[in-house]
Amino acid sequence: MPPMVQSFNPEDLFTRRCVWVNGPVIVGAGPSGLAVAAGLKDQGVPFIILERANCIASLWQNRTYDRLKLHLPKQFCQLPNLPFPDDFPEYPTKFQFIKYLESYANHFNITPQFNETVQSAKYDETFGLWRVKTIRKSHSGSSEVEYICRWLIVATGENAERVVPEFEGLDEFGGHVMHACDYKSGESYKGQKVLVVGCGNSGMEVSLDLCNHNATPSMVVRSSVHVLPREVFGKSTFELAIMLMKRLPLWMVDKILLILAHLILGNVEKYGLKRPSVGPLELKNTAGKTPVLDIGALKKIRSGQIKVVPGIKRFWQGKVELVDGKILEIDSVVLATGYRSNVPSWLKENDMFSDDGVPKDPFPNGWKGKAGLYAVGFTRRGLSGASLDAISVSHDIAKSWKEETKQKKKTAAARHRRCMSHF
């Protein structure tokens, strides 16, 4: 049987709608997807954005707590070609950031296909094209769609799926358990003893918010963690680190940051917050582990309002047993246990992404794969990294797209070269 018949099944045409995209398909309408879409618009390249949720930036809109603010100054978080409004504060709130993203989409006339979940994306070597299969939900039900395209941009990000570890006895606990992505406010926890599992930025902020709503949080610190002040002498710690890295090696910048953190925050280890042996910037680069930027939780830890506890051994009804043998009575559990990429679940047979769903090549080279595959927003460098990726990807695709478009115009025969271009 010739390979063309094996690769393309004509029955597909009758079971699903087939759409030819004269440009890239972008998967994900978060900040990364919007940034690369704006870049392509600027270059005159057509595209389609597929988004499984019913809105842009669904992580920000649906899975963040109300008190959240950007951890870095706004100039490091804006997307290409449209700065934040001048009247926004240095650290915009969650709601201001969402408003900015919506105005960004409107400004560049970006209209994603909402409620469309990618089931699989696979490169068809016979035709030299990507085949992206989706399930589209509408009022009338679900339908299957297949997109055929020359370029595929993965913009689903590092935080597409919640991570929920298994704990012995959690099903016996009986109290309220939720992941931090579903946590909005500490208002409903007033007077409760709450176990917050995780000590990253989310764990610290949820614990602080619970305190501010008169709950009693105990925060599980299972491993080591870097806590840095958000600002050093009125300047953003992140901004200071960037400035120092232009002149000094990374290890020296880490040393300076840790000395400044000790001067400003004191010895945090005596409160149960053990520092890793690797410096904060090196740890971020190698393991993707973000240092905690303190915005008030440390003060509550010092005063005993937030209790720091070691790892969990198991849960019982209304209780948790810790690895040191202590037993705490608790009413609720908030799992601030992080997120992960979902790329391995739908991107088939590729060697660009690791099993963890992040590009194998580290920053700044992780944005381009083979056969027209690209990634935006997997740099472990937040929104500024996503913006750099978006610029690189949009320029690279625009160059190829313009060359291919010119070639097609030169000869009419080229329009009929691939039978799939008619779908």
VENKACOR-V46735 format. One record per run of one state. SS is the DSSP state (a for helix, b for strand, c for the rest). FROM is the first residue (numbers start at 1). TO is the last residue. Records with the same first field share a line. If there is no record, write none. Layout:
SS = FROM-TO / FROM-TO
This chain:
c = 1-2 / 8-11 / 16-16 / 21-23 / 28-30 / 44-46 / 51-57 / 63-68 / 70-73 / 77-92 / 108-112 / 114-115 / 125-128 / 139-140 / 150-151 / 155-160 / 163-169 / 174-175 / 183-185 / 190-192 / 198-200 / 213-215 / 221-226 / 230-230 / 233-234 / 246-249 / 266-267 / 272-279 / 288-291 / 295-296 / 303-306 / 310-311 / 317-318 / 323-326 / 330-331 / 336-338 / 341-342 / 346-346 / 348-352 / 354-358 / 360-367 / 369-372 / 376-381 / 411-411 / 417-418 / 423-423
a = 3-7 / 12-15 / 31-43 / 58-62 / 74-76 / 94-107 / 170-173 / 180-182 / 186-189 / 201-212 / 237-245 / 250-265 / 268-271 / 280-287 / 297-302 / 343-345 / 382-410 / 412-416 / 419-422
b = 17-20 / 24-27 / 47-50 / 69-69 / 93-93 / 113-113 / 116-124 / 129-138 / 141-149 / 152-154 / 161-162 / 176-179 / 193-197 / 216-220 / 227-229 / 231-232 / 235-236 / 292-294 / 307-309 / 312-316 / 319-322 / 327-329 / 332-335 / 339-340 / 347-347 / 353-353 / 359-359 / 368-368 / 373-375
